[in-house]
Amino acid sequence: MPWAARSRGTRAATRAFRGFVLEHPGRYGATIGVEPTGPDDPMATASQRPLDAFTTVLRGYEIKKGDVDHAPRMLRGLCHGFATLQAANGFQRSVDVDEGFEWLIAFADRGLGAG
């Protein structure tokens, strides 16, 4: 997959994740650490959806077989940390928060592309 298309997909998925956390911090927080009661539990779907999106996007990268499970967790961890800090007003410096998020995702994209 060409770099530009791969990068657009990564940016779209991570922006959507961040947007959901910022728009629905309580709903997002309710999905963290909850053990679904079974495959039909709505929490199973809610907590799996972001990982599925990241996994789909990451198919465009040449990720080693042993790292396939780590890559979506890495993206989720980056987005989770950034978005939850932002939602809690944790970025109080004068640097633009959107610019900081885009920098973070570009950094991850370069690292994933180095595979």
C-alpha positions in Angstrom: 0.0 0.0 0.0 1.4 3.4 -0.9 2.7 5.5 2.0 0.2 8.3 1.6 -2.9 6.0 1.6 -1.5 4.1 4.6 -0.8 7.3 6.5 -4.3 8.7 5.7 -5.9 5.6 7.1 -3.9 5.7 10.3 -4.7 9.4 10.8 -8.4 8.8 10.2 -8.6 5.9 12.6 -6.6 7.7 15.3 -8.6 11.0 14.9 -11.9 9.1 15.2 -10.7 7.4 18.4 -9.5 10.7 19.9 -12.7 12.4 18.9 -14.9 9.7 20.5 -12.9 10.0 23.8 -13.2 13.8 23.8 -16.9 13.8 22.9 -17.9 10.9 25.2 -15.3 10.6 28.0 -17.8 8.8 30.4 -18.9 6.3 27.8 -15.3 5.7 26.7 -14.2 5.3 30.3 -16.9 2.7 30.9 -15.2 0.4 28.3 -11.9 0.4 30.0 -11.1 -2.7 32.0 -14.6 -4.3 31.7 -14.7 -8.0 31.1 -17.6 -8.8 28.7 -19.9 -11.5 29.9 -19.8 -13.1 26.4 -19.6 -12.4 22.7 -23.1 -10.9 22.6 -22.4 -8.4 25.4 -22.5 -4.9 24.0 -19.3 -4.1 26.0 -17.5 -6.7 24.0 -18.4 -4.9 20.7 -17.7 -1.5 22.1 -14.2 -2.3 23.5 -13.2 -4.4 20.4 -14.3 -1.8 17.8 -11.3 0.5 18.1 -8.8 -2.4 18.0 -10.5 -3.8 14.9 -10.2 -0.4 13.2 -6.5 -0.1 14.1 -5.9 -3.7 13.0 -7.5 -3.0 9.6 -5.4 0.2 9.1 -2.2 -1.6 10.2 -2.6 -4.2 7.4 -1.0 -1.5 5.1 2.3 -1.7 7.0 4.8 -4.5 6.8 4.5 -5.6 10.4 6.4 -8.7 11.5 4.2 -11.6 12.4 5.3 -11.5 16.0 4.4 -7.8 16.3 0.8 -8.0 14.8 -0.8 -8.0 18.3 1.5 -5.3 19.6 0.9 -2.7 16.9 -2.8 -2.0 17.5 -2.2 -1.9 21.3 0.5 0.6 20.6 -1.8 2.8 18.6 -4.6 2.5 21.2 -2.2 3.3 24.0 -0.9 6.4 22.3 -4.4 7.6 21.5 -5.8 6.7 24.9 -3.0 8.5 26.7 -3.2 11.6 24.6 -7.0 11.8 24.5 -7.6 11.1 28.2 -4.9 13.7 29.2 -6.6 16.2 26.8 -10.1 15.4 28.2 -8.8 16.1 31.7 -7.2 19.4 30.7 -3.8 17.8 31.1 -2.1 19.9 28.3 -1.8 23.4 29.7 1.2 24.6 27.7 0.9 27.1 24.9 1.6 24.5 22.2 -1.5 23.7 20.0 -3.0 20.4 21.2 -4.2 19.4 17.7 -0.7 20.0 16.4 0.7 17.8 19.1 -1.7 15.0 18.3 -0.8 15.1 14.6 2.9 15.1 15.5 2.3 12.0 17.7 0.5 10.1 14.9 3.1 11.1 12.3 5.8 9.8 14.7 4.0 6.5 15.1 3.4 6.3 11.3 7.1 6.7 10.6 7.9 4.0 13.2 5.4 1.6 11.9 6.6 2.2 8.3 10.2 1.4 9.4 9.0 -2.1 10.3 
